[in-house]
């Protein structure tokens, strides 16, 4: 059960209503779930939503790569709502269902191309240790480019914020509960 009630209609201040309007008129066409919490600080909601829109829709990483990173992040944080929402998106942009199944189970997927494998490896190492070793970093730049690496790290940071917000305030539960996340973490 969500710990915060969703602010709608007369519950919204003028500034909150403006931020909601910006989100709804943006590329998502709706209020992203973590904004239920972020709206308690309208400027936080505005800036976080805009950053999320940039990282989701306007990077050099192809949508399947972004979604793969988001799934690794959702699995790392066991963020049920994030996982549920982005699993659907990942499938719709062509992420292999077996890859998604492996990530949910905490296994390294085996059916990935070089770019997917790099996103998975960098994401997994960074989330597990807070660092990327020199060898993997150089390989990441070779495969994804410097811009791609910066964008990947930014996606992981942003979706960690999303996951922690969703988890702390139990947003999207119980309807977004993902039973496949009941097992282990990514390796």
Secondary structure per residue as TSV (DSSP state, phi and psi in degrees):
chain	resnum	aa	ss	phi	psi
A	1	X	-	360.0	130.2
A	2	X	-	-59.9	134.0
A	3	X	S	-79.6	-19.8
A	4	X	S	-117.4	139.2
A	5	X	-	-79.8	147.8
A	6	X	-	-74.0	130.3
A	7	X	-	-82.8	120.0
A	8	X	-	-140.4	159.9
A	9	X	G	51.6	-124.1
A	10	X	G	-68.7	-14.0
A	11	X	G	-71.0	-22.0
A	12	X	S	-84.8	135.8
A	13	X	-	-73.1	171.2
A	14	X	H	-60.1	-42.3
A	15	X	H	-66.9	-42.0
A	16	X	H	-62.4	-42.5
A	17	X	H	-63.0	-38.0
A	18	X	H	-62.9	-44.4
A	19	X	H	-64.8	-42.3
A	20	X	H	-60.0	-44.7
A	21	X	H	-59.9	-39.7
A	22	X	H	-63.0	-42.9
A	23	X	H	-65.4	-44.8
A	24	X	H	-66.5	-33.8
A	25	X	H	-85.0	-4.3
A	26	X	S	-83.2	-168.1
A	27	X	S	-65.0	-28.6
A	28	X	S	-72.9	-35.6
A	29	X	-	76.0	11.5
A	30	X	S	-158.9	171.9
A	31	X	-	-82.9	120.5
A	32	X	-	-66.5	146.5
A	33	X	T	-51.8	-44.0
A	34	X	T	-65.5	-16.1
A	35	X	H	-65.2	-18.8
A	36	X	H	-55.1	-41.0
A	37	X	H	-82.5	-48.8
A	38	X	H	-59.0	-26.1
A	39	X	T	-63.5	-14.4
A	40	X	T	-63.7	-21.3
A	41	X	S	-128.0	95.0
A	42	X	H	-55.2	-36.1
A	43	X	H	-70.4	-36.8
A	44	X	H	-59.3	-47.2
A	45	X	H	-58.9	-45.1
A	46	X	H	-61.2	-51.8
A	47	X	H	-69.3	-41.1
A	48	X	H	-66.1	-41.8
A	49	X	H	-63.8	-41.6
A	50	X	H	-66.2	-40.8
A	51	X	H	-62.9	-43.8
A	52	X	H	-61.1	-40.3
A	53	X	H	-63.1	-43.9
A	54	X	H	-60.1	-51.0
A	55	X	H	-69.8	-27.4
A	56	X	H	-82.5	-34.4
A	57	X	H	-119.2	-11.3
A	58	X	S	-133.1	42.4
A	59	X	S	-111.8	173.1
A	60	X	S	-79.2	-10.6
A	61	X	S	-80.3	132.7
A	62	X	-	-62.7	150.5
A	63	X	H	-50.3	-40.4
A	64	X	H	-62.5	-32.1
A	65	X	H	-71.1	-42.6
A	66	X	H	-61.3	-45.4
A	67	X	H	-66.1	-35.9
A	68	X	H	-60.4	-46.2
A	69	X	H	-61.9	-41.7
A	70	X	H	-65.0	-39.0
A	71	X	H	-66.1	-41.1
A	72	X	H	-61.0	-41.5
A	73	X	H	-65.5	-47.0
A	74	X	H	-60.0	-39.5
A	75	X	H	-66.9	-44.1
A	76	X	H	-56.0	-45.7
A	77	X	T	-89.9	0.2
A	78	X	T	46.4	53.5
A	79	X	-	-95.4	97.4
A	80	X	H	-59.2	-47.3
A	81	X	H	-67.1	-42.3
A	82	X	H	-60.2	-46.2
A	83	X	H	-60.0	-50.1
A	84	X	H	-59.0	-46.8
A	85	X	H	-65.6	-45.5
A	86	X	H	-83.3	-18.8
A	87	X	H	-62.8	-44.2
A	88	X	H	-61.2	-45.0
A	89	X	H	-65.5	-44.1
A	90	X	H	-58.8	-45.3
A	91	X	H	-61.9	-39.1
A	92	X	H	-70.1	-23.4
A	93	X	T	-100.8	8.1
A	94	X	T	99.0	13.0
A	95	X	-	-68.4	133.1
A	96	X	-	-60.2	127.4
A	97	X	H	-55.7	-33.4
A	98	X	H	-66.4	-37.3
A	99	X	H	-61.6	-45.2
A	100	X	H	-62.9	-42.9
A	101	X	H	-60.9	-43.9
A	102	X	H	-63.9	-44.0
A	103	X	H	-61.8	-43.7
A	104	X	H	-58.8	-38.0
A	105	X	T	-82.3	-3.0
A	106	X	T	81.0	20.2
A	107	X	-	-106.0	149.6
A	108	X	-	-73.4	124.7
A	109	X	-	-62.8	149.2
A	110	X	S	-107.4	-14.8
A	111	X	S	-105.1	63.6
A	112	X	-	-125.0	148.1
A	113	X	-	-80.6	-180.0
A	114	X	H	-61.3	-41.2
A	115	X	H	-69.6	-42.1
A	116	X	H	-62.5	-43.9
A	117	X	H	-61.8	-39.6
A	118	X	H	-66.1	-43.9
A	119	X	H	-59.6	-45.1
A	120	X	H	-61.8	-49.0
A	121	X	H	-66.0	-44.8
A	122	X	H	-64.2	-45.9
A	123	X	H	-60.0	-46.9
A	124	X	H	-63.2	-45.8
A	125	X	H	-66.7	-45.0
A	126	X	H	-64.2	-43.6
A	127	X	H	-69.2	-35.1
A	128	X	H	-74.1	-37.3
A	129	X	H	-120.3	-11.6
A	130	X	S	78.2	9.1
A	131	X	-	-144.3	164.3
A	132	X	-	-126.8	123.8
A	133	X	-	-67.8	163.6
A	134	X	H	-60.7	-40.8
A	135	X	H	-64.1	-49.2
A	136	X	H	-66.0	-38.2
A	137	X	H	-58.8	-49.5
A	138	X	H	-61.4	-41.9
A	139	X	H	-65.0	-38.7
A	140	X	H	-61.6	-43.5
A	141	X	H	-65.1	-40.6
A	142	X	H	-60.4	-40.3
A	143	X	H	-86.2	-42.2
A	144	X	H	-105.2	-14.9
A	145	X	H	81.8	163.0
A	146	X	H	-62.0	-45.5
A	147	X	H	-60.5	-44.0
A	148	X	H	-60.9	-40.0
A	149	X	H	-65.8	-43.1
A	150	X	H	-61.9	-43.4
A	151	X	H	-66.2	-39.9
A	152	X	H	-61.7	-47.6
A	153	X	H	-61.3	-39.2
A	154	X	H	-66.2	-41.3
A	155	X	H	-59.3	-45.4
A	156	X	H	-63.9	-40.1
A	157	X	H	-65.0	-46.2
A	158	X	H	-64.2	-46.3
A	159	X	H	-74.6	-16.5
A	160	X	H	-69.3	-42.7
A	161	X	H	-57.7	-46.0
A	162	X	H	-59.7	-50.6
A	163	X	H	-60.6	-44.8
A	164	X	H	-65.8	-38.0
A	165	X	H	-63.8	-49.2
A	166	X	H	-60.9	-42.1
A	167	X	H	-68.8	-46.0
A	168	X	H	-62.3	-39.2
A	169	X	T	-102.4	7.4
A	170	X	T	50.2	43.9
A	171	X	T	-77.9	134.9
A	172	X	T	84.3	9.3
A	173	X	T	-110.5	145.2
A	174	X	T	-88.4	-8.2
A	175	X	T	-62.8	-27.3
A	176	X	T	-95.0	10.5
A	177	X	-	-61.9	133.2
A	178	X	-	-113.2	100.6
A	179	X	G	-59.2	-26.9
A	180	X	G	-68.1	-11.6
A	181	X	G	-92.0	5.0
A	182	X	G	-67.3	-19.2
A	183	X	S	-85.3	-147.8
A	184	X	-	-77.0	-179.5
A	185	X	-	-91.7	167.5
A	186	X	-	-64.1	148.6
A	187	X	-	-110.1	360.0
